[in-house]
Amino acid sequence: WALEAYGAAHTLQEILTIKSDDVSGRVKTYESIVKGETVLEPGVPESFKILVKELQSLALQVEVEDADGNAMELKEVEDEFER
């Protein structure tokens, strides 16, 4: 929370996604840097996917929504970031 308090929201997002447990995002970021291309937006962290699966194992229905409020499957979310 200290990073967020100092206005480092982008740094915090990077630490929690690309540098942490966004496996495919980490590989794609490395490839983008090597090729000199623009780095893509971070994908879905593995910890979020695990959280969803654990909640589903407790018989809780979890829906992932896009910015417009439309329900999406986690596979669709991953595909969206690959584009």
Distance bins in CASP14 RR format, pairs under 12 A and 6 or more apart:
PFRMAT RR
TARGET T0000
AUTHOR 0000-0000-0000
RMODE 2
METHOD distances of the structure
MODEL  1
1 7 0 0 0 0 0 1 0 0 0 0 0
1 8 0 0 0 0 0 1 0 0 0 0 0
1 9 0 0 0 0 0 1 0 0 0 0 0
1 12 0 0 0 0 1 0 0 0 0 0 0
2 8 0 0 0 0 1 0 0 0 0 0 0
2 11 0 0 0 0 0 1 0 0 0 0 0
2 12 0 0 0 0 1 0 0 0 0 0 0
3 9 1 0 0 1 0 0 0 0 0 0 0
3 10 0 0 0 0 1 0 0 0 0 0 0
3 11 1 0 0 1 0 0 0 0 0 0 0
3 12 1 0 1 0 0 0 0 0 0 0 0
3 13 0 0 0 0 1 0 0 0 0 0 0
3 14 0 0 0 0 0 1 0 0 0 0 0
3 15 1 0 0 1 0 0 0 0 0 0 0
3 16 0 0 0 0 1 0 0 0 0 0 0
4 10 0 0 0 0 0 1 0 0 0 0 0
4 11 0 0 0 0 1 0 0 0 0 0 0
4 12 1 0 1 0 0 0 0 0 0 0 0
4 13 0 0 0 0 1 0 0 0 0 0 0
4 15 0 0 0 0 0 1 0 0 0 0 0
4 16 0 0 0 0 0 1 0 0 0 0 0
5 12 0 0 0 0 0 1 0 0 0 0 0
6 12 0 0 0 0 1 0 0 0 0 0 0
7 13 0 0 0 0 0 1 0 0 0 0 0
8 14 0 0 0 0 1 0 0 0 0 0 0
8 15 0 0 0 0 1 0 0 0 0 0 0
8 16 0 0 0 0 0 1 0 0 0 0 0
9 15 0 0 0 0 0 1 0 0 0 0 0
9 16 0 0 0 0 0 1 0 0 0 0 0
10 16 0 0 0 0 0 1 0 0 0 0 0
10 17 0 0 0 0 0 1 0 0 0 0 0
10 18 0 0 0 0 0 1 0 0 0 0 0
10 39 0 0 0 0 0 1 0 0 0 0 0
10 41 0 0 0 0 0 1 0 0 0 0 0
10 42 0 0 0 0 0 1 0 0 0 0 0
11 17 0 0 0 0 0 1 0 0 0 0 0
11 18 0 0 0 0 0 1 0 0 0 0 0
11 19 0 0 0 0 1 0 0 0 0 0 0
12 18 0 0 0 0 0 1 0 0 0 0 0
12 19 0 0 0 0 0 1 0 0 0 0 0
12 20 0 0 0 0 0 1 0 0 0 0 0
12 42 0 0 0 0 0 1 0 0 0 0 0
13 19 0 0 0 0 1 0 0 0 0 0 0
13 20 0 0 0 0 0 1 0 0 0 0 0
13 22 0 0 0 0 0 1 0 0 0 0 0
13 41 0 0 0 0 1 0 0 0 0 0 0
13 42 1 0 0 1 0 0 0 0 0 0 0
13 43 0 0 0 0 0 1 0 0 0 0 0
13 45 0 0 0 0 0 1 0 0 0 0 0
14 20 0 0 0 0 1 0 0 0 0 0 0
14 22 0 0 0 0 1 0 0 0 0 0 0
14 25 0 0 0 0 0 1 0 0 0 0 0
14 26 0 0 0 0 0 1 0 0 0 0 0
14 29 0 0 0 0 1 0 0 0 0 0 0
14 39 0 0 0 0 1 0 0 0 0 0 0
14 41 0 0 0 0 0 1 0 0 0 0 0
14 42 1 0 0 1 0 0 0 0 0 0 0
14 43 0 0 0 0 0 1 0 0 0 0 0
14 45 0 0 0 0 0 1 0 0 0 0 0
15 21 0 0 0 0 0 1 0 0 0 0 0
15 22 0 0 0 0 0 1 0 0 0 0 0
15 42 0 0 0 0 0 1 0 0 0 0 0
15 45 0 0 0 0 0 1 0 0 0 0 0
16 22 0 0 0 0 1 0 0 0 0 0 0
16 42 0 0 0 0 1 0 0 0 0 0 0
16 43 0 0 0 0 0 1 0 0 0 0 0
16 44 0 0 0 0 0 1 0 0 0 0 0
16 45 1 0 0 1 0 0 0 0 0 0 0
16 46 0 0 0 0 0 1 0 0 0 0 0
16 47 0 0 0 0 1 0 0 0 0 0 0
16 48 0 0 0 0 1 0 0 0 0 0 0
17 23 0 0 0 0 0 1 0 0 0 0 0
17 24 0 0 0 0 0 1 0 0 0 0 0
17 25 1 0 0 1 0 0 0 0 0 0 0
17 26 0 0 0 0 1 0 0 0 0 0 0
17 28 0 0 0 0 0 1 0 0 0 0 0
17 29 0 0 0 0 1 0 0 0 0 0 0
17 39 0 0 0 0 0 1 0 0 0 0 0
17 40 0 0 0 0 0 1 0 0 0 0 0
17 41 0 0 0 0 1 0 0 0 0 0 0
17 42 1 1 0 0 0 0 0 0 0 0 0
17 43 1 0 0 1 0 0 0 0 0 0 0
17 44 0 0 0 0 1 0 0 0 0 0 0
17 45 1 0 1 0 0 0 0 0 0 0 0
17 46 0 0 0 0 1 0 0 0 0 0 0
17 47 0 0 0 0 1 0 0 0 0 0 0
17 48 0 0 0 0 1 0 0 0 0 0 0
17 81 0 0 0 0 0 1 0 0 0 0 0
18 24 0 0 0 0 0 1 0 0 0 0 0
18 25 1 0 1 0 0 0 0 0 0 0 0
18 26 1 0 1 0 0 0 0 0 0 0 0
18 27 0 0 0 0 1 0 0 0 0 0 0
18 28 0 0 0 0 1 0 0 0 0 0 0
18 29 1 0 1 0 0 0 0 0 0 0 0
18 30 0 0 0 0 1 0 0 0 0 0 0
18 32 0 0 0 0 0 1 0 0 0 0 0
18 33 0 0 0 0 0 1 0 0 0 0 0
18 39 0 0 0 0 1 0 0 0 0 0 0
18 40 0 0 0 0 1 0 0 0 0 0 0
18 41 0 0 0 0 1 0 0 0 0 0 0
18 42 1 0 1 0 0 0 0 0 0 0 0
18 43 0 0 0 0 1 0 0 0 0 0 0
18 44 0 0 0 0 0 1 0 0 0 0 0
18 45 0 0 0 0 1 0 0 0 0 0 0
18 81 0 0 0 0 0 1 0 0 0 0 0
19 25 0 0 0 0 0 1 0 0 0 0 0
19 26 1 0 0 1 0 0 0 0 0 0 0
19 29 0 0 0 0 1 0 0 0 0 0 0
19 30 0 0 0 0 0 1 0 0 0 0 0
19 42 0 0 0 0 1 0 0 0 0 0 0
19 45 0 0 0 0 0 1 0 0 0 0 0
20 26 0 0 0 0 1 0 0 0 0 0 0
20 42 0 0 0 0 1 0 0 0 0 0 0
20 43 0 0 0 0 0 1 0 0 0 0 0
20 45 1 0 0 1 0 0 0 0 0 0 0
20 46 0 0 0 0 1 0 0 0 0 0 0
20 47 1 0 0 1 0 0 0 0 0 0 0
20 48 0 0 0 0 0 1 0 0 0 0 0
21 42 0 0 0 0 0 1 0 0 0 0 0
21 43 0 0 0 0 0 1 0 0 0 0 0
21 44 0 0 0 0 1 0 0 0 0 0 0
21 45 1 0 1 0 0 0 0 0 0 0 0
21 46 1 0 1 0 0 0 0 0 0 0 0
21 47 1 0 1 0 0 0 0 0 0 0 0
21 48 0 0 0 0 1 0 0 0 0 0 0
21 49 0 0 0 0 1 0 0 0 0 0 0
21 50 0 0 0 0 1 0 0 0 0 0 0
21 51 0 0 0 0 0 1 0 0 0 0 0
22 28 0 0 0 0 1 0 0 0 0 0 0
22 29 0 0 0 0 1 0 0 0 0 0 0
22 30 0 0 0 0 0 1 0 0 0 0 0
22 40 0 0 0 0 0 1 0 0 0 0 0
22 41 0 0 0 0 0 1 0 0 0 0 0
22 42 1 0 1 0 0 0 0 0 0 0 0
22 43 1 0 1 0 0 0 0 0 0 0 0
22 44 1 0 0 1 0 0 0 0 0 0 0
22 45 1 0 1 0 0 0 0 0 0 0 0
22 46 1 0 0 1 0 0 0 0 0 0 0
22 47 0 0 0 0 1 0 0 0 0 0 0
22 48 0 0 0 0 1 0 0 0 0 0 0
22 49 0 0 0 0 0 1 0 0 0 0 0
22 77 0 0 0 0 0 1 0 0 0 0 0
22 78 0 0 0 0 0 1 0 0 0 0 0
22 81 0 0 0 0 1 0 0 0 0 0 0
23 29 0 0 0 0 0 1 0 0 0 0 0
23 30 0 0 0 0 0 1 0 0 0 0 0
23 42 0 0 0 0 0 1 0 0 0 0 0
23 43 0 0 0 0 1 0 0 0 0 0 0
23 44 0 0 0 0 0 1 0 0 0 0 0
23 45 0 0 0 0 1 0 0 0 0 0 0
23 46 1 0 0 1 0 0 0 0 0 0 0
23 47 0 0 0 0 0 1 0 0 0 0 0
23 49 0 0 0 0 0 1 0 0 0 0 0
23 78 0 0 0 0 0 1 0 0 0 0 0
24 30 0 0 0 0 0 1 0 0 0 0 0
24 31 0 0 0 0 0 1 0 0 0 0 0
24 40 0 0 0 0 0 1 0 0 0 0 0
24 42 0 0 0 0 0 1 0 0 0 0 0
24 43 1 0 0 1 0 0 0 0 0 0 0
24 44 0 0 0 0 1 0 0 0 0 0 0
24 45 0 0 0 0 0 1 0 0 0 0 0
24 46 0 0 0 0 1 0 0 0 0 0 0
24 49 0 0 0 0 0 1 0 0 0 0 0
24 77 0 0 0 0 0 1 0 0 0 0 0
24 78 1 0 0 1 0 0 0 0 0 0 0
24 79 0 0 0 0 0 1 0 0 0 0 0
24 81 1 0 0 1 0 0 0 0 0 0 0
24 82 1 0 0 1 0 0 0 0 0 0 0
25 31 0 0 0 0 1 0 0 0 0 0 0
25 32 0 0 0 0 1 0 0 0 0 0 0
25 33 0 0 0 0 0 1 0 0 0 0 0
25 39 0 0 0 0 1 0 0 0 0 0 0
25 40 1 0 0 1 0 0 0 0 0 0 0
25 41 0 0 0 0 1 0 0 0 0 0 0
25 42 1 0 0 1 0 0 0 0 0 0 0
25 43 1 0 1 0 0 0 0 0 0 0 0
25 44 0 0 0 0 1 0 0 0 0 0 0
25 45 0 0 0 0 1 0 0 0 0 0 0
25 46 0 0 0 0 0 1 0 0 0 0 0
25 78 0 0 0 0 1 0 0 0 0 0 0
25 81 1 0 0 1 0 0 0 0 0 0 0
25 82 0 0 0 0 1 0 0 0 0 0 0
26 32 0 0 0 0 0 1 0 0 0 0 0
26 33 0 0 0 0 0 1 0 0 0 0 0
26 39 0 0 0 0 0 1 0 0 0 0 0
26 40 0 0 0 0 0 1 0 0 0 0 0
26 42 0 0 0 0 1 0 0 0 0 0 0
26 43 0 0 0 0 1 0 0 0 0 0 0
26 45 0 0 0 0 0 1 0 0 0 0 0
26 46 0 0 0 0 0 1 0 0 0 0 0
27 33 0 0 0 0 0 1 0 0 0 0 0
27 34 0 0 0 0 0 1 0 0 0 0 0
27 40 0 0 0 0 0 1 0 0 0 0 0
27 43 0 0 0 0 0 1 0 0 0 0 0
27 82 0 0 0 0 0 1 0 0 0 0 0
28 34 0 0 0 0 0 1 0 0 0 0 0
28 35 0 0 0 0 0 1 0 0 0 0 0
28 37 0 0 0 0 1 0 0 0 0 0 0
28 38 0 0 0 0 0 1 0 0 0 0 0
28 39 0 0 0 0 1 0 0 0 0 0 0
28 40 1 0 1 0 0 0 0 0 0 0 0
28 41 0 0 0 0 0 1 0 0 0 0 0
28 42 0 0 0 0 1 0 0 0 0 0 0
28 43 0 0 0 0 1 0 0 0 0 0 0
28 78 0 0 0 0 0 1 0 0 0 0 0
28 81 0 0 0 0 1 0 0 0 0 0 0
28 82 1 0 0 1 0 0 0 0 0 0 0
28 83 0 0 0 0 0 1 0 0 0 0 0
29 35 0 0 0 0 0 1 0 0 0 0 0
29 36 0 0 0 0 0 1 0 0 0 0 0
29 37 0 0 0 0 0 1 0 0 0 0 0
29 38 0 0 0 0 0 1 0 0 0 0 0
29 39 1 0 1 0 0 0 0 0 0 0 0
29 40 1 0 0 1 0 0 0 0 0 0 0
29 41 0 0 0 0 0 1 0 0 0 0 0
29 42 0 0 0 0 1 0 0 0 0 0 0
29 43 0 0 0 0 0 1 0 0 0 0 0
29 81 0 0 0 0 0 1 0 0 0 0 0
30 36 0 0 0 0 0 1 0 0 0 0 0
30 37 0 0 0 0 0 1 0 0 0 0 0
30 39 0 0 0 0 1 0 0 0 0 0 0
30 40 0 0 0 0 0 1 0 0 0 0 0
31 37 1 0 0 1 0 0 0 0 0 0 0
31 38 0 0 0 0 0 1 0 0 0 0 0
31 39 0 0 0 0 1 0 0 0 0 0 0
31 40 0 0 0 0 1 0 0 0 0 0 0
32 38 1 0 0 1 0 0 0 0 0 0 0
32 39 1 0 1 0 0 0 0 0 0 0 0
32 40 1 0 0 1 0 0 0 0 0 0 0
32 41 0 0 0 0 0 1 0 0 0 0 0
33 39 1 0 0 1 0 0 0 0 0 0 0
33 40 0 0 0 0 0 1 0 0 0 0 0
39 81 0 0 0 0 0 1 0 0 0 0 0
40 80 0 0 0 0 0 1 0 0 0 0 0
40 81 1 0 0 1 0 0 0 0 0 0 0
40 82 0 0 0 0 1 0 0 0 0 0 0
40 83 0 0 0 0 1 0 0 0 0 0 0
41 77 0 0 0 0 0 1 0 0 0 0 0
41 80 0 0 0 0 1 0 0 0 0 0 0
41 81 1 0 0 1 0 0 0 0 0 0 0
41 82 0 0 0 0 0 1 0 0 0 0 0
41 83 0 0 0 0 0 1 0 0 0 0 0
42 48 0 0 0 0 0 1 0 0 0 0 0
42 77 0 0 0 0 0 1 0 0 0 0 0
42 78 0 0 0 0 0 1 0 0 0 0 0
42 81 1 0 0 1 0 0 0 0 0 0 0
43 49 0 0 0 0 0 1 0 0 0 0 0
43 74 0 0 0 0 0 1 0 0 0 0 0
43 77 1 0 0 1 0 0 0 0 0 0 0
43 78 1 0 0 1 0 0 0 0 0 0 0
43 79 0 0 0 0 0 1 0 0 0 0 0
43 80 0 0 0 0 1 0 0 0 0 0 0
43 81 1 0 1 0 0 0 0 0 0 0 0
43 82 0 0 0 0 1 0 0 0 0 0 0
43 83 0 0 0 0 0 1 0 0 0 0 0
44 50 0 0 0 0 0 1 0 0 0 0 0
44 51 0 0 0 0 0 1 0 0 0 0 0
44 52 0 0 0 0 1 0 0 0 0 0 0
44 64 0 0 0 0 1 0 0 0 0 0 0
44 72 0 0 0 0 0 1 0 0 0 0 0
44 73 0 0 0 0 0 1 0 0 0 0 0
44 74 1 0 0 1 0 0 0 0 0 0 0
44 75 0 0 0 0 1 0 0 0 0 0 0
44 76 0 0 0 0 0 1 0 0 0 0 0
44 77 1 0 1 0 0 0 0 0 0 0 0
44 78 1 0 0 1 0 0 0 0 0 0 0
44 79 0 0 0 0 0 1 0 0 0 0 0
44 80 0 0 0 0 1 0 0 0 0 0 0
44 81 1 0 0 1 0 0 0 0 0 0 0
44 82 0 0 0 0 0 1 0 0 0 0 0
45 51 0 0 0 0 1 0 0 0 0 0 0
45 52 0 0 0 0 0 1 0 0 0 0 0
45 74 0 0 0 0 0 1 0 0 0 0 0
45 77 0 0 0 0 0 1 0 0 0 0 0
45 78 0 0 0 0 0 1 0 0 0 0 0
45 81 0 0 0 0 0 1 0 0 0 0 0
46 52 0 0 0 0 0 1 0 0 0 0 0
46 53 0 0 0 0 0 1 0 0 0 0 0
46 74 0 0 0 0 0 1 0 0 0 0 0
46 78 0 0 0 0 0 1 0 0 0 0 0
47 53 0 0 0 0 0 1 0 0 0 0 0
47 54 0 0 0 0 0 1 0 0 0 0 0
48 54 0 0 0 0 0 1 0 0 0 0 0
48 55 0 0 0 0 0 1 0 0 0 0 0
48 62 0 0 0 0 0 1 0 0 0 0 0
48 64 0 0 0 0 1 0 0 0 0 0 0
48 74 0 0 0 0 1 0 0 0 0 0 0
48 77 0 0 0 0 1 0 0 0 0 0 0
48 78 0 0 0 0 0 1 0 0 0 0 0
49 55 0 0 0 0 0 1 0 0 0 0 0
49 56 0 0 0 0 0 1 0 0 0 0 0
49 62 0 0 0 0 0 1 0 0 0 0 0
49 64 0 0 0 0 1 0 0 0 0 0 0
49 73 0 0 0 0 0 1 0 0 0 0 0
49 74 1 0 0 1 0 0 0 0 0 0 0
49 75 0 0 0 0 0 1 0 0 0 0 0
49 77 0 0 0 0 1 0 0 0 0 0 0
49 78 0 0 0 0 1 0 0 0 0 0 0
50 56 0 0 0 0 0 1 0 0 0 0 0
50 57 0 0 0 0 0 1 0 0 0 0 0
50 62 0 0 0 0 0 1 0 0 0 0 0
50 74 0 0 0 0 0 1 0 0 0 0 0
51 57 0 0 0 0 0 1 0 0 0 0 0
51 58 0 0 0 0 0 1 0 0 0 0 0
51 60 0 0 0 0 0 1 0 0 0 0 0
51 62 0 0 0 0 1 0 0 0 0 0 0
51 64 0 0 0 0 0 1 0 0 0 0 0
51 74 0 0 0 0 0 1 0 0 0 0 0
52 58 0 0 0 0 0 1 0 0 0 0 0
52 60 0 0 0 0 1 0 0 0 0 0 0
52 61 0 0 0 0 0 1 0 0 0 0 0
52 62 1 0 1 0 0 0 0 0 0 0 0
52 63 0 0 0 0 1 0 0 0 0 0 0
52 64 1 0 0 1 0 0 0 0 0 0 0
52 72 0 0 0 0 0 1 0 0 0 0 0
52 73 0 0 0 0 0 1 0 0 0 0 0
52 74 1 0 0 1 0 0 0 0 0 0 0
52 75 0 0 0 0 0 1 0 0 0 0 0
52 77 0 0 0 0 0 1 0 0 0 0 0
53 60 0 0 0 0 0 1 0 0 0 0 0
53 62 0 0 0 0 1 0 0 0 0 0 0
53 74 0 0 0 0 1 0 0 0 0 0 0
54 60 0 0 0 0 1 0 0 0 0 0 0
54 62 0 0 0 0 1 0 0 0 0 0 0
55 61 0 0 0 0 1 0 0 0 0 0 0
55 62 1 0 1 0 0 0 0 0 0 0 0
55 63 0 0 0 0 0 1 0 0 0 0 0
55 64 0 0 0 0 0 1 0 0 0 0 0
56 62 1 0 0 1 0 0 0 0 0 0 0
56 63 0 0 0 0 0 1 0 0 0 0 0
56 64 0 0 0 0 0 1 0 0 0 0 0
56 74 0 0 0 0 0 1 0 0 0 0 0
61 71 0 0 0 0 0 1 0 0 0 0 0
62 71 0 0 0 0 0 1 0 0 0 0 0
62 72 0 0 0 0 0 1 0 0 0 0 0
62 73 0 0 0 0 0 1 0 0 0 0 0
62 74 0 0 0 0 1 0 0 0 0 0 0
63 69 0 0 0 0 1 0 0 0 0 0 0
63 70 0 0 0 0 1 0 0 0 0 0 0
63 71 1 0 1 0 0 0 0 0 0 0 0
63 72 0 0 0 0 1 0 0 0 0 0 0
63 73 0 0 0 0 1 0 0 0 0 0 0
63 74 0 0 0 0 0 1 0 0 0 0 0
63 76 0 0 0 0 0 1 0 0 0 0 0
63 77 0 0 0 0 0 1 0 0 0 0 0
64 70 0 0 0 0 1 0 0 0 0 0 0
64 71 1 0 0 1 0 0 0 0 0 0 0
64 72 1 0 1 0 0 0 0 0 0 0 0
64 73 1 0 0 1 0 0 0 0 0 0 0
64 74 1 0 0 1 0 0 0 0 0 0 0
64 75 0 0 0 0 0 1 0 0 0 0 0
64 76 0 0 0 0 1 0 0 0 0 0 0
64 77 1 0 1 0 0 0 0 0 0 0 0
64 78 0 0 0 0 0 1 0 0 0 0 0
64 80 0 0 0 0 0 1 0 0 0 0 0
65 71 1 0 1 0 0 0 0 0 0 0 0
65 72 1 0 0 1 0 0 0 0 0 0 0
65 73 0 0 0 0 0 1 0 0 0 0 0
65 74 0 0 0 0 0 1 0 0 0 0 0
65 76 0 0 0 0 0 1 0 0 0 0 0
65 77 0 0 0 0 1 0 0 0 0 0 0
66 72 1 0 1 0 0 0 0 0 0 0 0
66 73 0 0 0 0 0 1 0 0 0 0 0
66 76 0 0 0 0 1 0 0 0 0 0 0
66 77 0 0 0 0 1 0 0 0 0 0 0
66 80 0 0 0 0 1 0 0 0 0 0 0
66 81 0 0 0 0 0 1 0 0 0 0 0
67 77 0 0 0 0 0 1 0 0 0 0 0
67 80 0 0 0 0 0 1 0 0 0 0 0
70 76 0 0 0 0 1 0 0 0 0 0 0
70 77 0 0 0 0 0 1 0 0 0 0 0
70 80 0 0 0 0 0 1 0 0 0 0 0
71 77 0 0 0 0 0 1 0 0 0 0 0
72 78 0 0 0 0 0 1 0 0 0 0 0
72 79 0 0 0 0 1 0 0 0 0 0 0
72 80 1 0 0 1 0 0 0 0 0 0 0
72 81 0 0 0 0 0 1 0 0 0 0 0
73 79 0 0 0 0 1 0 0 0 0 0 0
73 80 0 0 0 0 0 1 0 0 0 0 0
74 80 0 0 0 0 0 1 0 0 0 0 0
74 81 0 0 0 0 0 1 0 0 0 0 0
75 81 0 0 0 0 0 1 0 0 0 0 0
75 82 0 0 0 0 0 1 0 0 0 0 0
76 82 0 0 0 0 0 1 0 0 0 0 0
76 83 0 0 0 0 0 1 0 0 0 0 0
77 83 0 0 0 0 0 1 0 0 0 0 0
END
